[in-house]
Amino acid sequence: MKIKDGIIGFIVGDALGVPVEFESRNELQKNPVVSMREYGTYNQPKGTWSDDTSMTLATMTSIINKKAIDYEDIMDEFCRWNNYGEYTNSQSKQFDIGITTSIALSNYDEEGMSALKSGCDGDRSNGNGSLMRVLPLAYIKNIDYETIENISSLTHAHERSKIACVLYVEIAKSMLENDLTIPEHVFNSCDKIKEYYRDCDELIHFQRIFDNELDDINGKGYVVYTLECVIHCLLTTDNYKDAVLKAVNIGEDTDTNAAICGGLAGIYYGYSSIPIDWINSINKIDEVHSLCEKYDKVSCNL
C-alpha cells in the first residue's frame, strides 16, 4: 500500500517539528532535534501532529466519503477540524492555524462564500497552508493540474501557491510512478511545470529551484521558501531520517517543512525507512493506517 509510505512519512515529519516550531536555526544548532520530543512550543505530548496533518486527513476523509473531489465537502471537513477539533490527536482542540487559512474558512463558514471563492488571492497570501495538505492528490492517477490548483484555492488562491502545489504533487507522482533518482524526479517535474506555465510571470519565483541554487535556505513559512527547503533536504541526504531531521533543524516553520519533506522521503525510501519508534509515538496511528487503507481503495478508482 504505497499511500502509507507518503502519508505516514508526512505525519512523522510533522510531529517531529511541532515541539520546536518557530525556533531559529541558531537555536537548533545548539540543541538539534535528533528524535521525537514532547511539549515545547505548543506544550503538546510526544507524537502530536499539527494543522498540516489534520487538513490532510480531512481532505482524505472527504474524498473517501464522496468517492470524488467535492470542494464544498472538503471545506466542510476543514471547518469540522477548525470548529470542533476533528482530525487532531492533541490534548486540546486545534492549536495551530495559519492566518490565510483562518480567513478562508471564515469566508466559507461565516460569510457564506462558495468553496472556490473563499480562498485569499493577495500577494501576501502565499504561505505554505495549501502546499501542506495536497499530498493525497498524488495518489489519484488521473489528477489534473486544474484540480490541484482548485484544491489550493480553497484557502490559498494566488497563482504562486497554486504552482507550488502542482509542482509538489508532480514530484510525488513521479516518485510513485517512475524508478529514478531524486534529482531526476525533481528536475523532470520542474521541466513539466516550466512548460505548462511557460507564459506565467510567476515562474520567476521558482527560479532558484529550477537552477538548483539552493545553498541559502530559509525555513520560514512562505510557500517558495518551503519548497526550496524541502527540495534542498531531499537532494543533500540519502535516507528518510536524515532528510526530515535536516528539514526540522533548519528552523522556523519546522513542522510544515519536515512534513512536506517527509511525505516525499517516505514515498522515495519507503515505509520501512521510517524509524519504527517514531511511528509508534504517534497517537492515533492505527486510525491513520485504517484511513490510508480506505483511501487507497477509493483513490485508485478516481
C-alpha angles and dihedrals in degrees: 000000000000094000091070091061095060102032096047089042088053095048094047091051090050093051092047090057102042098082094053103036112147094016111133127243089249092055092049093048087061093047109015123193109248100163142354115320133192134224111356121124098008098022091240128151121259113284097029115147127210139221089293092069096034093058091043091053090045089054092049092048093053093050091048093050096044097034084220141059106276111176095198092050092049089054089049089055091048089054091050087057095045097043103034108020096249114163094025127119097193131110089248135038118275109324103181128051130152122238095241092048091048092052092048093050090048090050089054102036102036106021095041096233117158118260096253092047097048100076124096117247104183123121089249091055094079101109120134095259096116096036089059095062107039101083094099089064090067089069093059102091099207098038111145130211094248091058092049089050090051092051089053091047093062086082108355111042102165115116092239093058091046092052091049091054092048092050093049093049090046091055091047092049090049090054091049095048107031138052101227139128119268093254089052092050091049101043097038086055090048090054090054091050093048090052096046094047096033093132095045117106090207091076089082089074090063096049095109089057093047091049094042091235097145105134095112104058127183119201097202122121101259107125096236092047089052093052090047091050094048095047092045091053092049094047095048101046134056105210141042097253096052093044096055095040090052090051091051095046093053083075137210110070091026100158097051096042092050093043094052091043091046092054093058095038090051091053093046101042098029137234093288090062092064111092106255093218089058091051092047092052092063111102112228092016091143090058089052092052090051092049090050091054091051093046092049091058094048102039095054089061098049 
